[in-house]
């Protein structure tokens, strides 16, 4: 595991979630292409999910480093990831990760990297690096607007957020503080410990004004790394899906997914299913259940649903090749929870979003979707519950109806813009990282 000569070596430590480790891997690839040697440090179960994506092309420049956590009775090794983790164990996982600080220090001593890149809720990683004179930089996998909003709400509650597209009612502000544990603590600590700069998964052409405002809040240079959209998987891994999509008309289907960390309740599954049925639009739906929950898809769905939709829809449990599906010409909309990575993938692929945010940064991302005009949020009832009729109405407007042409056109324009700028922001990232290493 020896780094190539005449290169800078970087040790990356992402949070144990697919929505974090995937952007870290994509950033690692961009940096490796510019002659940096990368170590990605995570638990074996997390690394197993990305191992096959470290292809032969990167075998000499990206190394995967096992980070072993204590195996507790209620947190065995297969639970050392948020993917499928029962929600009540999330706090246990975070505290167990933090308890493993000595293991991380040993890894630093063994590999002796020139730089550490760490995640927002792992400020202790920066402390470990600092103790052995290694510069550490925070890499945020959220959008600049959302982070700036969160910091503003906590630090300046008496002031209106300066961007009207993110106007929040009092109840929404309270929800933000209550449902995003640690807006204040993890972001504050992680940002404060980052040396001189902060990396963020976005691009200036899209979030320039939010990047500048965030920089003014934290007194550090915010450096965008680009969209870091995951490369398409091997088409052989998704042959059945591709054959199904190939039979559908251009833009006639929606992809439905709520990310790897949110599990729909039975009531929510029924409302989504009935919404898809009412929309009369083709669909690919990925349903996830917590690990250990033995639920059959047929039992979770409304009675007779699969028979009624027939060939119009296909449903998978657990995983589907999202990037590959979104790039197919038959996909005309993405029914999404609006996680930041999904938002970016949809934008890169030119697919408008039917937003159904569930938690964390997703409600604010949904506001951004509507503000930039590449989709719409599904209207909910007063108590926030999903309604099948509103789901169907939003899907048809975005994908089928003439009124959705503006959203479909905007999504295509954003995709074209992203393809034009390509990886140009990565060159600036490399310059900043090399400067840090030179001055340490």
C-alpha positions as CSV (number, residue, x, y, z in Angstrom):
1,X,0.0,0.0,0.0
2,X,2.8,2.3,-0.8
3,X,2.1,5.6,-2.5
4,X,3.7,6.5,-5.8
5,X,6.8,8.6,-5.7
6,X,6.5,12.4,-6.2
7,X,2.9,12.5,-5.3
8,X,0.9,13.9,-2.4
9,X,-0.9,11.3,-0.4
10,X,-4.4,12.0,1.0
11,X,-6.3,10.0,3.6
12,X,-10.1,10.4,3.4
13,X,-12.4,9.6,6.2
14,X,-16.1,9.8,5.2
15,X,-19.2,9.3,7.4
16,X,-20.5,5.7,7.2
17,X,-23.3,6.5,4.8
18,X,-23.6,5.8,1.0
19,X,-24.6,9.4,0.5
20,X,-21.2,10.4,1.9
21,X,-18.8,7.6,0.9
22,X,-19.9,7.8,-2.7
23,X,-19.0,11.5,-3.2
24,X,-15.7,10.8,-1.3
25,X,-14.9,8.0,-3.8
26,X,-15.8,10.2,-6.8
27,X,-13.6,13.0,-5.4
28,X,-10.8,10.5,-4.9
29,X,-11.0,9.5,-8.5
30,X,-10.8,13.1,-9.7
31,X,-7.7,13.7,-7.4
32,X,-6.1,10.5,-8.5
33,X,-6.4,11.6,-12.1
34,X,-4.3,14.6,-11.1
35,X,-1.5,12.5,-9.6
36,X,-2.5,12.4,-6.0
37,X,-2.5,9.1,-4.1
38,X,-5.6,8.5,-2.1
39,X,-6.4,6.3,0.9
40,X,-10.2,5.9,1.6
41,X,-10.6,4.8,5.2
42,X,-13.9,3.2,6.3
43,X,-15.5,0.1,7.8
44,X,-15.2,-3.2,5.9
45,X,-19.0,-3.2,5.2
46,X,-18.9,0.3,3.7
47,X,-15.8,-0.4,1.7
48,X,-17.3,-3.6,0.2
49,X,-20.1,-1.4,-1.3
50,X,-17.5,0.6,-3.4
51,X,-14.8,-2.0,-3.9
52,X,-15.8,-2.9,-7.5
53,X,-15.9,0.8,-8.5
54,X,-12.2,1.1,-7.8
55,X,-11.4,-0.3,-11.2
56,X,-8.0,-1.3,-12.6
57,X,-7.5,2.3,-13.8
58,X,-7.3,3.4,-10.1
59,X,-5.7,0.3,-8.6
60,X,-2.3,2.0,-8.2
61,X,-3.6,5.4,-7.0
62,X,-6.6,4.6,-4.7
63,X,-6.3,2.2,-1.7
64,X,-9.1,1.1,0.6
65,X,-8.1,1.0,4.2
66,X,-10.2,-1.0,6.7
67,X,-11.3,0.9,9.8
68,X,-12.5,-1.6,12.4
69,X,-15.0,-0.5,15.0
70,X,-15.7,-2.3,18.3
71,X,-18.2,-5.1,17.7
72,X,-20.9,-4.4,20.3
73,X,-23.8,-6.9,21.0
74,X,-26.3,-4.6,19.4
75,X,-24.0,-3.3,16.7
76,X,-22.2,-6.2,14.9
77,X,-19.9,-5.5,11.9
78,X,-22.7,-5.7,9.3
79,X,-24.3,-2.7,11.1
80,X,-21.2,-0.6,10.8
81,X,-23.0,1.4,8.1
82,X,-26.1,3.6,7.9
83,X,-27.3,1.6,4.9
84,X,-30.3,-0.4,6.2
85,X,-29.4,0.5,9.8
86,X,-32.4,0.4,12.1
87,X,-33.0,4.1,13.0
88,X,-32.7,3.5,16.8
89,X,-29.1,2.4,16.3
90,X,-27.9,5.6,14.5
91,X,-26.7,7.3,17.7
92,X,-24.9,4.1,18.8
93,X,-23.1,3.9,15.5
94,X,-21.9,7.5,15.7
95,X,-20.6,7.1,19.3
96,X,-18.9,3.8,18.4
97,X,-17.2,5.5,15.5
98,X,-15.9,8.2,17.8
99,X,-14.7,5.6,20.3
100,X,-12.4,4.3,17.6
101,X,-10.3,7.4,17.6
102,X,-7.2,5.5,18.8
103,X,-7.5,3.2,15.7
104,X,-7.6,6.2,13.4
105,X,-4.4,7.6,15.1
106,X,-2.7,4.3,14.5
107,X,-3.7,4.4,10.8
108,X,-2.2,7.9,10.5
109,X,1.0,6.8,12.1
110,X,1.3,3.8,9.7
111,X,0.4,5.6,6.4
112,X,1.8,9.1,7.3
113,X,-0.4,10.9,4.7
114,X,0.4,14.5,3.7
115,X,-3.3,15.5,4.2
116,X,-6.5,14.3,5.8
117,X,-10.0,15.0,4.3
118,X,-12.7,14.4,6.8
119,X,-16.5,14.5,7.1
120,X,-18.7,17.1,8.8
121,X,-19.6,15.0,11.9
122,X,-16.0,13.7,12.5
123,X,-14.2,16.7,13.9
124,X,-12.1,14.4,16.1
125,X,-10.3,13.2,12.9
126,X,-9.0,16.7,12.4
127,X,-7.7,16.7,16.0
128,X,-5.9,13.4,15.4
129,X,-4.3,14.8,12.3
130,X,-3.3,18.0,14.0
131,X,-1.6,16.1,16.8
132,X,0.9,14.7,14.3
133,X,1.2,17.9,12.2
134,X,-0.9,16.8,9.3
135,X,-3.3,19.4,7.8
136,X,-6.9,18.4,7.8
137,X,-9.7,19.7,5.5
138,X,-13.4,19.3,5.8
139,X,-15.3,18.0,2.8
140,X,-19.0,18.7,2.9
141,X,-21.4,16.5,0.8
142,X,-24.3,18.9,1.3
143,X,-25.2,22.0,-0.8
144,X,-23.9,25.5,0.2
145,X,-27.3,27.0,0.4
146,X,-28.5,24.5,2.9
147,X,-25.5,24.7,5.1
148,X,-25.5,28.5,5.1
149,X,-29.2,28.4,6.0
150,X,-28.6,26.0,8.9
151,X,-25.8,28.1,10.3
152,X,-27.7,31.3,9.9
153,X,-30.8,29.9,11.6
154,X,-28.8,28.8,14.6
155,X,-26.4,31.7,14.9
156,X,-28.6,34.6,13.7
157,X,-32.2,33.5,14.6
158,X,-33.4,37.1,14.8
159,X,-32.3,37.9,11.2
160,X,-34.1,37.0,8.0
161,X,-32.0,34.7,5.8
162,X,-30.9,36.9,2.9
163,X,-32.2,34.7,0.1
164,X,-35.9,34.9,-0.4
165,X,-36.2,31.5,-2.1
166,X,-35.4,30.0,1.3
167,X,-38.0,32.0,3.3
168,X,-39.0,29.8,6.2
169,X,-42.1,30.0,8.4
170,X,-41.6,29.9,12.2
171,X,-42.7,26.2,12.2
172,X,-40.2,25.3,9.5
173,X,-37.4,26.9,11.5
174,X,-38.4,25.0,14.6
175,X,-38.5,21.8,12.5
176,X,-35.1,22.5,11.1
177,X,-33.6,22.8,14.6
178,X,-35.4,19.8,15.9
179,X,-35.1,17.3,13.0
180,X,-31.5,17.9,12.1
181,X,-29.6,17.0,15.3
182,X,-26.3,18.7,15.2
183,X,-26.9,21.5,12.7
184,X,-25.1,23.6,15.3
185,X,-22.6,21.2,16.9
186,X,-21.1,18.9,14.1
187,X,-21.1,21.6,11.5
188,X,-19.7,24.2,13.9
189,X,-16.9,21.9,15.2
190,X,-16.1,20.4,11.8
191,X,-15.9,23.8,10.1
192,X,-13.8,25.4,12.9
193,X,-11.2,22.6,12.7
194,X,-10.8,22.7,8.9
195,X,-7.5,24.3,8.0
196,X,-7.9,27.5,5.9
197,X,-10.3,26.0,3.4
198,X,-13.5,23.9,3.2
199,X,-14.3,21.7,0.3
200,X,-18.0,21.4,-0.8
201,X,-19.9,19.3,-3.3
202,X,-21.3,21.9,-5.6
203,X,-20.3,24.3,-8.4
204,X,-19.9,28.0,-8.4
205,X,-22.0,28.5,-11.5
206,X,-25.0,27.0,-9.7
207,X,-24.5,28.1,-6.1
208,X,-22.1,31.0,-6.3
209,X,-24.0,33.4,-4.1
210,X,-24.6,30.8,-1.4
211,X,-20.9,29.8,-1.4
212,X,-19.9,33.4,-0.8
213,X,-22.4,33.8,2.0
214,X,-21.3,30.6,3.6
215,X,-17.7,31.8,3.5
216,X,-18.7,35.0,5.2
217,X,-20.4,33.0,8.0
218,X,-17.5,30.7,8.7
219,X,-14.5,33.0,7.8
220,X,-12.9,30.3,5.6
221,X,-12.5,29.9,1.9
222,X,-15.2,27.6,0.5
223,X,-13.9,25.6,-2.4
224,X,-16.4,23.9,-4.7
225,X,-15.3,20.5,-6.1
226,X,-18.1,20.1,-8.7
227,X,-21.0,17.7,-8.8
228,X,-19.1,14.4,-8.4
229,X,-21.9,12.5,-10.1
230,X,-21.2,8.7,-9.9
231,X,-20.1,7.0,-13.0
232,X,-22.6,4.7,-14.6
233,X,-22.4,1.0,-13.6
234,X,-21.6,-1.7,-16.1
235,X,-24.7,-2.2,-18.2
236,X,-24.4,-6.0,-17.7
237,X,-25.3,-5.4,-14.1
238,X,-28.7,-3.9,-15.1
239,X,-29.6,-5.7,-18.3
240,X,-33.2,-6.5,-17.2
241,X,-33.8,-2.8,-16.3
242,X,-32.3,-1.6,-19.6
243,X,-34.4,-4.0,-21.6
244,X,-37.5,-2.8,-19.9
245,X,-36.6,0.9,-20.4
246,X,-35.7,0.3,-24.1
247,X,-39.3,-0.7,-24.7
248,X,-40.7,2.6,-23.3
249,X,-41.2,5.8,-25.2
250,X,-38.8,8.7,-24.6
251,X,-39.4,10.5,-21.4
252,X,-42.3,8.3,-20.5
253,X,-41.1,6.8,-17.2
254,X,-40.2,8.0,-13.7
255,X,-37.6,6.6,-11.4
256,X,-38.7,6.5,-7.7
257,X,-36.2,6.3,-4.9
258,X,-36.0,7.8,-1.4
259,X,-32.3,7.2,-0.7
260,X,-30.5,4.6,1.4
261,X,-31.4,6.0,4.9
262,X,-35.1,6.7,4.8
263,X,-37.6,3.9,5.1
264,X,-41.2,4.6,4.0
265,X,-43.9,3.6,6.5
266,X,-46.6,1.2,5.2
267,X,-49.0,4.2,4.9
268,X,-46.4,6.1,2.8
269,X,-45.8,3.1,0.6
270,X,-49.5,2.8,0.0
271,X,-49.8,6.5,-0.9
272,X,-46.8,6.4,-3.3
273,X,-48.1,3.2,-4.9
274,X,-51.6,4.7,-5.4
275,X,-50.1,7.9,-6.7
276,X,-48.1,5.9,-9.3
277,X,-51.1,3.9,-10.3
278,X,-53.3,7.1,-10.7
279,X,-50.5,8.8,-12.7
280,X,-50.7,6.1,-15.4
281,X,-47.0,6.8,-16.0
282,X,-44.4,4.0,-16.4
283,X,-42.1,3.7,-13.3
284,X,-39.1,2.0,-11.7
285,X,-39.4,2.0,-7.9
286,X,-36.7,1.1,-5.4
287,X,-38.2,0.1,-2.0
288,X,-35.9,-0.3,1.0
289,X,-36.6,-1.9,4.4
290,X,-34.3,-1.7,7.5
291,X,-31.9,-4.6,7.9
292,X,-33.4,-7.5,9.7
293,X,-37.0,-6.5,8.8
294,X,-38.5,-9.5,6.9
295,X,-41.1,-7.7,4.8
296,X,-42.0,-8.9,1.3
297,X,-42.6,-6.3,-1.3
298,X,-46.0,-7.7,-2.2
299,X,-47.2,-7.6,1.4
300,X,-46.1,-4.0,1.8
301,X,-48.0,-2.8,-1.3
302,X,-51.8,-2.3,-1.7
303,X,-53.6,-5.5,-2.5
304,X,-53.7,-6.2,-6.2
305,X,-51.3,-3.3,-7.0
306,X,-48.8,-5.4,-8.9
307,X,-51.4,-7.0,-11.1
308,X,-53.1,-3.7,-11.9
309,X,-49.9,-1.9,-13.0
310,X,-48.6,-4.9,-14.8
311,X,-45.8,-4.1,-17.3
312,X,-46.2,-0.4,-16.6
313,X,-44.0,-0.7,-13.5
314,X,-41.1,-2.7,-12.0
315,X,-40.1,-2.7,-8.3
316,X,-36.8,-3.6,-6.8
317,X,-35.9,-4.1,-3.1
318,X,-32.7,-2.5,-1.8
319,X,-30.7,-1.3,-4.8
320,X,-30.9,-0.3,-8.4
321,X,-28.3,1.4,-10.6
322,X,-29.5,5.0,-10.1
323,X,-27.0,6.8,-12.3
324,X,-27.5,4.4,-15.2
325,X,-31.3,4.6,-15.0
326,X,-31.4,8.4,-14.8
327,X,-29.2,8.6,-18.0
328,X,-31.7,6.5,-20.0
329,X,-33.7,8.5,-22.5
330,X,-37.0,6.8,-21.4
331,X,-36.7,8.5,-17.9
332,X,-38.7,11.7,-17.9
333,X,-38.8,12.4,-14.1
334,X,-37.2,11.5,-10.8
335,X,-39.6,11.0,-7.8
336,X,-37.0,11.8,-5.2
337,X,-36.5,12.5,-1.5
338,X,-34.1,15.3,-2.7
339,X,-30.9,14.1,-1.0
340,X,-28.1,16.3,-2.3
341,X,-26.4,13.5,-4.3
342,X,-29.7,12.5,-6.0
343,X,-30.4,16.2,-6.7
344,X,-27.0,16.5,-8.4
345,X,-27.4,13.3,-10.4
346,X,-30.8,14.3,-11.6
347,X,-29.5,17.7,-12.7
348,X,-26.4,16.2,-14.4
349,X,-28.7,13.8,-16.3
350,X,-31.2,16.5,-17.3
351,X,-34.1,14.8,-15.4
352,X,-36.7,17.0,-13.7
353,X,-37.6,16.2,-10.1
354,X,-40.9,15.4,-8.4
355,X,-39.8,16.3,-4.9
356,X,-41.0,14.4,-1.8
357,X,-38.5,15.5,0.9
358,X,-38.4,13.5,4.1
359,X,-35.7,14.7,6.6
360,X,-32.5,16.6,7.2
361,X,-31.5,18.9,4.3
362,X,-34.1,17.5,1.9
363,X,-36.9,20.1,2.5
364,X,-34.5,22.9,1.7
365,X,-33.2,21.1,-1.3
366,X,-36.8,20.7,-2.5
367,X,-37.2,24.5,-2.2
368,X,-34.1,24.9,-4.4
369,X,-35.5,22.5,-7.0
370,X,-38.5,24.7,-7.4
371,X,-36.5,28.0,-7.2
372,X,-34.3,27.0,-10.1
373,X,-37.3,25.7,-12.0
374,X,-36.2,22.1,-12.7
375,X,-39.1,20.4,-10.9
376,X,-41.8,20.8,-8.2
377,X,-42.6,19.6,-4.7
378,X,-45.6,17.3,-4.1
379,X,-48.3,19.2,-2.1
380,X,-49.0,17.5,1.3
381,X,-52.0,17.8,3.6
382,X,-51.8,20.1,6.6
383,X,-50.2,17.5,8.9
384,X,-47.5,16.8,6.3
385,X,-48.8,13.5,5.1
386,X,-48.5,12.4,1.5
387,X,-51.6,12.1,-0.6
388,X,-51.8,9.8,-3.6
389,X,-53.8,12.3,-5.7
390,X,-51.2,15.0,-5.2
391,X,-48.4,12.6,-6.1
392,X,-50.1,11.6,-9.3
393,X,-50.9,15.3,-10.1
394,X,-47.2,16.3,-9.7
395,X,-45.9,13.3,-11.7
396,X,-48.2,14.1,-14.6
397,X,-47.4,17.8,-14.6
398,X,-43.7,17.3,-14.6
399,X,-43.5,14.3,-17.0
400,X,-46.6,14.4,-19.3
401,X,-48.5,17.7,-19.4
402,X,-47.8,20.7,-21.5
403,X,-47.5,22.8,-18.3
404,X,-44.3,20.9,-17.4
405,X,-42.4,21.8,-20.6
406,X,-40.6,24.7,-18.8
407,X,-39.3,22.3,-16.1
408,X,-38.3,19.7,-18.6
409,X,-36.5,22.4,-20.7
410,X,-34.7,23.8,-17.6
411,X,-33.5,20.4,-16.5
412,X,-31.9,19.9,-20.0
413,X,-30.3,23.3,-19.9
414,X,-28.7,22.6,-16.5
415,X,-27.4,19.3,-17.8
416,X,-25.8,20.9,-20.8
417,X,-24.2,23.5,-18.5
418,X,-22.8,20.9,-16.2
419,X,-21.4,18.9,-19.1
420,X,-19.7,22.0,-20.5
421,X,-17.9,22.9,-17.2
422,X,-16.9,19.3,-16.7
423,X,-14.1,18.9,-14.1
424,X,-12.7,22.4,-14.3
425,X,-13.2,23.1,-10.6
426,X,-11.1,20.2,-9.6
427,X,-7.9,21.9,-10.8
428,X,-8.6,24.7,-8.3
429,X,-9.1,22.1,-5.6
430,X,-5.8,20.5,-6.3
431,X,-4.0,23.8,-6.2
432,X,-5.5,24.6,-2.8
433,X,-4.6,21.1,-1.4
434,X,-1.0,21.3,-2.7
435,X,-0.5,24.7,-1.1
436,X,-1.7,23.4,2.2
437,X,0.7,20.5,2.1
438,X,3.6,22.7,1.1
439,X,3.0,25.1,3.9
440,X,2.4,22.6,6.7
